[in-house]
Each structure stands twice: as C-alpha cells, then as structure tokens.
C-alpha cells in the first residue's frame, strides 16, 4: 500500500503527484526533495499490484522505479508492462546509482522512458520529466469525452430515470446514428448503469445485456471500439449501456483499481460518459469516480429522509477530500405546493442549485 498518504489523494492541494517505487528511504528523501516545488512524491512498495493501485488512485504524471539495488526483480519488467497496458499516458522513469551501468541497462531493457541518477541535481529529474512530457504532446493530443457522475444518497430519488433520459437526449444532440463509421475521436454517449436497484436504467431503456461492468473489467486489456460496439447493449438511437451484473455477488471478484481503470478508459471512446451512482452508497470506487468526473450532480427530493441522507453523503465526501463546491444539486420531483423551495434545499445542503425537475409521477407511470 502507499506509505504515509491519506486515502483521498492530493488533488485538493493543487499539486501533481509522482509515485516512487523504492525500498530505500534515502532515495525516497532525495526524490521528495528534488520534486518538492513541483509536486508530491508518494512512496510505494516495489510491487506490481501496489503500483497499479497507486496509479489508479493518485493519477500520477510519472512513476519512478528504483533500480539502485540488484536483485531478481530488475530483470522483470512486469511493473512497466502493466503501466504501459493500463495507463499508456503515464511516464515511467527509472532511478539508479551513477556507477552502476547494469541497473541502467536492465531498466532500459524493461522499457522505461528514461533513467536518472540517484542524488543528481533536482533539475536533472525535472528536465527528464519536461522532455518526456513535451515529446508526448508532440506525438499525440489526448482527446477524452466529458464525464458526468449522478449521485443519489438513497434509492428512489429518481437518479436512474434522470440518467436514462439525459443519455438519450445527449445522444440525439450529438447526431450520432447507430452503425455510423467510428472515428478516432470519442463519439456518442455511454451510460454506466451502476446505481441501485441494479440495472434500472437498462430496464427503463427497454434493453437486455449479458455483458456487464464485471465483464468489462475482465476484458479491460482488449477494450476497443469493436468490443464496445458488439458487446454493449445499445438503445435504438445508439446510446451505449453498461450495467451492473444481474448477480451483484460478482462484483466481489473485481478489484478497485481495475474498476476505476475501466470507468476512466470508457471516457476515451465517447463524447459523454454518464455514470448512474444513485443509491449505491459510498465506497472507494464511488468516491474515486466522483473525484474524476468533470461534473457531479447530486439528486435529491424534498423529503426529510432524502435531505438528511444527502447531507450525510456530502459530509462523508468532504471528509474524503472532495470539493463539494463544484457539485450541483438537482432537486427532483419538485412540488411547488410543498413549502420548501428548491433554493432552501440547496442552502441546507451547502451545494449550488443546478436544476429543478417537477414532480410528474403520473406521466412517468403512463410512460
């Protein structure tokens, strides 16, 4: 696990995060000092699964691997290969002693991007990063779709109904027709149906799917446009839907880092990625998904239970280091005859009011 670092990451500090997989405390102190004015160094065990979890959690610009000690692991490039497959945008730089050419050769054979000497001047480390970043930018401009997370503190808030209708409306606005030739840039809308009760968005859109979020995690290494087009359920207008499995016990078989990686990877393929998290409660995956999202909408109704539950959810998110000031409140099922204005609900929750959706239970039941 990461060492001496609170779970919620360091985004709120406004600094970049760098991971350093090293067992050497002196080397860690040197790296921390070298990058002190540009970012935060998080020390990790030199282990593939630990580094993978660290990358998924902290979203670093660069991972440093310490090759300063000789051992069997230096011939094993599994950590570098894992980063290359799952996070190709993350830089991998090795460190080693100036007089040890064997460690440099081993690191370069394992496919690292660059090599810097331990105890070299801070400018050497910064320069290596800057050169690699500039090279990446010149080679490729990363294009990602916009991501929206919809939160609901408890079931029954109407998050799935909102998510389904919003996905269809955005898909129509994109003008992307089913079967249209795919292009390198993100296209269309995808709905991650991760709310509870499970698979409600899939139900509302009249679709069935044997390919679930768990299957997506298991196929993460081969995820591409062809797989998404053929495996995911699609509404008649082309909206892609990826639901939870029919048996929720299957979720226990997938890891946190893989789940987060799948959600992030989906944004590479679509103009908009909408994630329905209504009623799911709060766990590590939900917190990280909210942290990653470009926009976060919190759905709440006028009920006392809804307001209290939403306040508790927001408080826990704040305790995990999330800035709820960037969230927007959606007051759903709003009844003007109830003397509790939407502005008052937003004020009590401490979140800016985004939208008000009127109560239309009869129309919904008829539909």
PAROVO-209462 format. One record per residue (C-alpha): residue in one letter; chain; x, y, z. Coordinates in pm, whole numbers. Each point is the difference from the previous one (the first is absolute). Layout:
// residues N
resn|chain|X|Y|Z
A|A|X|Y|Z
...
***
This chain:
// residues 367
resn|chain|X|Y|Z
X|A|0|0|0
X|A|104|362|-28
X|A|203|134|288
X|A|-88|302|216
X|A|-269|123|-237
X|A|-368|62|85
X|A|-245|-195|-214
X|A|-162|296|-171
X|A|306|88|-210
X|A|147|344|-48
X|A|-205|165|-273
X|A|-137|255|243
X|A|351|120|74
X|A|38|111|-363
X|A|324|-196|-48
X|A|100|-272|-241
X|A|56|-345|145
X|A|301|-216|-77
X|A|33|-362|113
X|A|337|-139|105
X|A|26|-378|37
X|A|306|-38|217
X|A|101|-187|316
X|A|279|249|72
X|A|-92|276|247
X|A|301|215|-99
X|A|-101|-12|-366
X|A|-358|88|92
X|A|120|304|194
X|A|212|109|-298
X|A|-290|-36|-244
X|A|-240|180|234
X|A|242|292|26
X|A|70|8|-373
X|A|-368|39|-87
X|A|-113|194|307
X|A|-81|318|-191
X|A|-181|-172|-288
X|A|-198|-281|158
X|A|-51|-257|272
X|A|198|-325|5
X|A|-191|-306|121
X|A|223|-291|104
X|A|-114|-352|-88
X|A|111|-356|35
X|A|172|-126|-312
X|A|-285|-236|-82
X|A|-212|-20|-315
X|A|-341|-7|170
X|A|93|274|248
X|A|128|227|-278
X|A|-315|-71|-205
X|A|-220|102|293
X|A|212|310|54
X|A|-33|108|-364
X|A|-377|-57|3
X|A|-42|197|323
X|A|238|293|-45
X|A|5|46|-380
X|A|371|91|-4
X|A|177|167|-287
X|A|297|-228|49
X|A|98|-322|179
X|A|363|-32|111
X|A|145|-351|45
X|A|311|-42|214
X|A|261|-229|-158
X|A|277|94|242
X|A|15|-344|161
X|A|73|-315|-195
X|A|-244|-287|25
X|A|-217|-239|-203
X|A|-272|263|-36
X|A|224|225|-216
X|A|-32|-252|-283
X|A|-379|-4|34
X|A|-172|278|-192
X|A|-349|-85|127
X|A|-54|338|168
X|A|92|193|-314
X|A|-209|-232|-220
X|A|-302|43|230
X|A|24|380|-19
X|A|46|-10|-378
X|A|-314|-210|-45
X|A|-232|171|246
X|A|127|359|14
X|A|198|68|-319
X|A|3|375|72
X|A|195|-46|328
X|A|377|47|-27
X|A|235|-263|145
X|A|346|117|106
X|A|259|-221|168
X|A|252|112|261
X|A|332|-157|86
X|A|353|61|123
X|A|232|196|-229
X|A|268|-268|-2
X|A|-233|-294|-63
X|A|-37|-49|-375
X|A|-171|-338|47
X|A|-302|159|165
X|A|-33|250|-283
X|A|17|-273|-263
X|A|-259|-211|187
X|A|-237|295|32
X|A|24|97|-366
X|A|-52|-361|-105
X|A|-317|-2|209
X|A|-131|289|-208
X|A|21|303|228
X|A|-19|344|-161
X|A|318|138|157
X|A|260|-52|271
X|A|128|248|260
X|A|275|-40|256
X|A|-80|-9|370
X|A|126|310|184
X|A|31|200|-321
X|A|-106|365|-2
X|A|-376|68|15
X|A|17|163|-343
X|A|107|-333|-151
X|A|-319|-166|123
X|A|-223|289|-106
X|A|166|22|-340
X|A|-56|-371|-66
X|A|-370|43|75
X|A|-33|319|-209
X|A|170|-153|-303
X|A|-221|-309|9
X|A|-318|205|49
X|A|89|222|-295
X|A|72|-305|-213
X|A|-334|-160|89
X|A|-187|320|-83
X|A|165|23|-339
X|A|-78|-363|-78
X|A|-365|-3|99
X|A|-269|229|132
X|A|-217|-191|245
X|A|-373|36|-62
X|A|-243|-109|265
X|A|-372|26|34
X|A|-179|203|266
X|A|-93|-196|313
X|A|-302|55|223
X|A|-62|-184|329
X|A|-357|-9|133
X|A|-23|-58|374
X|A|-299|-95|209
X|A|31|-73|370
X|A|-274|-263|-1
X|A|-213|-199|-240
X|A|-315|167|-129
X|A|144|347|-67
X|A|-51|-42|-375
X|A|368|-9|-97
X|A|-41|-286|-248
X|A|-297|170|-167
X|A|201|320|-36
X|A|310|-185|-122
X|A|-196|-194|-264
X|A|-181|303|-138
X|A|313|215|6
X|A|200|-264|-187
X|A|-264|-25|-274
X|A|-27|380|-30
X|A|377|42|-27
X|A|26|-282|-254
X|A|-259|173|-218
X|A|181|331|41
X|A|326|-161|-113
X|A|-170|-106|-322
X|A|175|-337|13
X|A|-194|-266|-186
X|A|17|-372|85
X|A|243|-183|-226
X|A|183|317|-102
X|A|367|-48|-85
X|A|214|55|307
X|A|276|262|7
X|A|303|34|230
X|A|-164|278|206
X|A|-263|-85|262
X|A|-350|-35|-143
X|A|-346|-39|144
X|A|-120|-58|355
X|A|59|-285|242
X|A|-201|-60|316
X|A|161|-191|286
X|A|-300|-148|181
X|A|162|-45|342
X|A|-285|118|220
X|A|-224|-197|232
X|A|-243|-164|-45
X|A|226|-166|-254
X|A|-57|33|-375
X|A|-290|247|26
X|A|137|222|-278
X|A|26|-308|-220
X|A|-362|-80|85
X|A|-124|353|-72
X|A|164|-4|-341
X|A|-157|-335|-82
X|A|328|-182|-50
X|A|160|-327|110
X|A|369|-65|46
X|A|207|-302|94
X|A|315|213|-16
X|A|35|176|334
X|A|241|232|177
X|A|176|-307|141
X|A|47|-138|-353
X|A|139|338|-101
X|A|260|-20|278
X|A|95|-354|-102
X|A|45|117|-362
X|A|180|323|87
X|A|316|-101|-186
X|A|-187|-49|-328
X|A|-242|289|34
X|A|-40|177|-335
X|A|-273|147|-220
X|A|-83|-331|-160
X|A|-54|-171|335
X|A|-212|288|131
X|A|-213|10|-315
X|A|-68|-373|0
X|A|-13|-86|373
X|A|-183|294|156
X|A|-377|42|-12
X|A|-112|293|-216
X|A|-324|196|-2
X|A|-169|50|-337
X|A|167|339|-39
X|A|346|-142|67
X|A|48|75|372
X|A|235|-258|150
X|A|-91|-152|338
X|A|230|-189|236
X|A|-192|-129|306
X|A|90|-177|320
X|A|-17|-381|-17
X|A|-335|-165|67
X|A|163|-169|300
X|A|164|268|213
X|A|218|-261|171
X|A|218|5|-314
X|A|126|345|97
X|A|207|-158|279
X|A|220|-160|-264
X|A|136|327|-144
X|A|252|239|151
X|A|-28|368|80
X|A|283|99|-236
X|A|-145|-197|-292
X|A|-346|148|53
X|A|133|355|4
X|A|214|-71|-307
X|A|-303|-123|-196
X|A|-204|312|81
X|A|288|224|-104
X|A|65|-203|-314
X|A|-364|31|-111
X|A|42|377|-27
X|A|249|-57|-282
X|A|-273|-133|-228
X|A|-301|227|50
X|A|-89|369|-18
X|A|-187|-34|329
X|A|29|-257|276
X|A|-287|10|249
X|A|41|-207|316
X|A|-313|-84|199
X|A|107|-43|364
X|A|-343|48|156
X|A|-61|-198|317
X|A|339|-168|-18
X|A|116|145|329
X|A|363|105|36
X|A|296|-225|-55
X|A|348|51|-143
X|A|-111|-44|-361
X|A|-284|252|34
X|A|227|256|170
X|A|266|-30|-269
X|A|-256|16|-282
X|A|-140|321|148
X|A|351|139|40
X|A|80|-73|-366
X|A|-325|133|-148
X|A|-4|330|-187
X|A|-342|76|146
X|A|-183|-140|301
X|A|-376|30|46
X|A|-155|-92|335
X|A|-366|-100|-33
X|A|-229|59|297
X|A|-375|41|56
X|A|-190|210|252
X|A|-45|-280|254
X|A|158|16|344
X|A|161|-342|-51
X|A|143|105|-334
X|A|147|323|135
X|A|151|-161|310
X|A|150|-290|-199
X|A|143|240|-258
X|A|154|216|272
X|A|168|-307|150
X|A|134|-105|-343
X|A|142|346|-68
X|A|162|11|343
X|A|178|-331|-59
X|A|116|114|-345
X|A|145|314|158
X|A|180|-211|259
X|A|160|-189|-288
X|A|137|323|-138
X|A|-252|71|-277
X|A|-99|358|-73
X|A|-380|2|6
X|A|-3|363|-107
X|A|42|-119|-359
X|A|-308|-227|31
X|A|-342|107|-118
X|A|-327|-94|168
X|A|-289|-138|-204
X|A|-325|31|196
X|A|-213|-277|-145
X|A|-375|-65|28
X|A|-47|363|101
X|A|-348|89|120
X|A|-60|377|31
X|A|-289|-67|240
X|A|247|-125|259
X|A|134|306|181
X|A|364|-93|-40
X|A|153|191|-293
X|A|278|-160|-200
X|A|230|285|99
X|A|-53|-87|367
X|A|89|-365|-61
X|A|321|108|-175
X|A|82|240|282
X|A|-47|-268|267
X|A|227|-238|-191
X|A|265|260|-81
X|A|-3|-80|-373
X|A|-85|241|-280
X|A|-338|-61|-164
X|A|38|-133|-352
X|A|-345|-100|-123
X|A|-353|-60|124
X|A|-202|-290|-145
X|A|-376|15|67
X|A|-194|-288|155
X|A|-160|-197|-284
X|A|-76|-343|146
X|A|-316|-47|-208
X|A|180|75|-324
X|A|287|-232|96
X|A|-234|-286|89
X|A|-190|49|-325
X|A|326|-8|-197
***
